[in-house]
């Protein structure tokens, strides 16, 4: 299993970023996928997930601002982040699994470096 995140950067409050995750080493279309994040000095926090067929779920703190999507033909996962806030500053990781299942895969899969998102004026 390999998960490679990209697309992070520095943005002012209210700005947008689009994160990407390239997946390999497993049958991507058969797994729900999640984005999780880790803010400085804090633990991992689930952000959003999408099922293999496209059903989505969001944490309350990103609902209405972030949109998760996937392309099963390209084994890729995306996260469009709009109306970014300073509290969205974190390293963002993609992971196999859904809202609760990602914790199991976090223990099983190699953990990527993630992509840094910094929101600041």
Secondary structure, DSSP 8 states (H G I E B T S, - for coil): -EEEEE--EEE-TT--EEEEEEEESS-GGGS-EEEEEE-TTS-EEEEEEE-TT--EEE-TTTTTTEEEEEETTTTEEEEEE-S--GGG-EEEEEEES-TTTHHHHHHHS-----EEEEE--
